[in-house]
Structures are given as structure tokens and as C-alpha cells.
């Protein structure tokens, strides 16, 4: 994994999102034999999302924009 400068922020996740993160973490460890930190897992998930939405105009659906605070 490429090392970049880190930004430290404290934030809350809905329980269902945190459960998904942990499921991903366990599956990754089972598949690759490597235990990732929560930060590493979140980085992988966000980078995968970036790749999937890179060619999509306006990557954030309009209904998601209205939920931002």
C-alpha cells in the first residue's frame, strides 16, 4: 500500500456501515492472511469506490448531497 500523508479526524459511522467495514476486514484477512487496521480497510473501500465512480459524471447522487450537514 502506498504511503501518503494522513489526515486525522474523529467521526462517527452508522452501526451498519461499521459492521460492513468489519466484515470486509475479516474477509480480507481470511483471503490474504493479513490483518488490516480499520484505517487501512476504510482507505481500501474508499479507493475502490473512487475507481468504480471515476467515469461517472457527478459521482455523488443528488439524493446523497441533500443529506450532508
Order of alpha helices (4+ residues) and beta strands (2+ residues): alpha-alpha-alpha
